[in-house]
Structures are given as structure tokens and as C-alpha cells.
């Protein structure tokens, strides 16, 4: 059962990391959009 518990914890950690990565990517896209708008202004 300890292996099962470890797997569950790893699954939770992995999903949290995936969420963090998605947020970071979104922030990069937002920054890129702002930069493009600043250039065209």
C-alpha cells in the first residue's frame, strides 16, 4: 500500500506542476502580446 500511496502523491504533484507550467506559459503569452502592442503604438 505504501507504493500506492506514493503513486497517488506523485500523481498529485505532477498535476500541480502541469498547472504551474500552463500558468507560466500563459504569462509568457500575455507578456508577448503586451510587447507587440507596445511596438505598434
TORLOMI-537972 format. One record per residue (C-alpha): residue in three letters; x negated, y negated, z. Coordinates in nm, 4 decimals, padded with zeros to 6 digits. Example, Ala and Ser with C-alpha at 12.3 -4.5 7.8 and 13.67 -1.06 7.14 Angstrom:
2
r ALA&east -01.2300&north 00.4500&up 00.7800
r SER&east -01.3670&north 00.1060&up 00.7140
***
This chain:
41
r UNK&east 00.0000&north 00.0000&up 00.0000
r UNK&east -00.2885&north -00.2399&up 00.0559
r UNK&east -00.3724&north -00.2201&up -00.3139
r UNK&east -00.0116&north -00.3012&up -00.3998
r UNK&east -00.0203&north -00.5987&up -00.1633
r UNK&east -00.3477&north -00.7175&up -00.3157
r UNK&east -00.1973&north -00.6893&up -00.6634
r UNK&east 00.1060&north -00.8927&up -00.5567
r UNK&east -00.1207&north -01.1619&up -00.4130
r UNK&east -00.3286&north -01.1680&up -00.7309
r UNK&east -00.0139&north -01.1992&up -00.9426
r UNK&east 00.0982&north -01.4975&up -00.7338
r UNK&east -00.2472&north -01.6582&up -00.7539
r UNK&east -00.2558&north -01.6039&up -01.1299
r UNK&east 00.0827&north -01.7641&up -01.1868
r UNK&east -00.0212&north -02.0627&up -00.9732
r UNK&east -00.3388&north -02.1028&up -01.1772
r UNK&east -00.1441&north -02.0814&up -01.5025
r UNK&east 00.0847&north -02.3586&up -01.3777
r UNK&east -00.2159&north -02.5741&up -01.2850
r UNK&east -00.3711&north -02.5211&up -01.6285
r UNK&east -00.0450&north -02.6139&up -01.8025
r UNK&east -00.0238&north -02.9326&up -01.5942
r UNK&east -00.3834&north -03.0241&up -01.6781
r UNK&east -00.3197&north -02.9690&up -02.0499
r UNK&east -00.0093&north -03.1877&up -02.0311
r UNK&east -00.2081&north -03.4629&up -01.8574
r UNK&east -00.4676&north -03.4463&up -02.1356
r UNK&east -00.1953&north -03.4800&up -02.3984
r UNK&east -00.0470&north -03.7778&up -02.2151
r UNK&east -00.3885&north -03.9446&up -02.1957
r UNK&east -00.4429&north -03.8788&up -02.5660
r UNK&east -00.1071&north -04.0389&up -02.6514
r UNK&east -00.1935&north -04.3456&up -02.4421
r UNK&east -00.5294&north -04.3731&up -02.6163
r UNK&east -00.3666&north -04.3528&up -02.9597
r UNK&east -00.1138&north -04.6212&up -02.8650
r UNK&east -00.3909&north -04.8434&up -02.7296
r UNK&east -00.5803&north -04.8107&up -03.0577
r UNK&east -00.2777&north -04.9018&up -03.2699
r UNK&east -00.1806&north -05.2010&up -03.0539
***
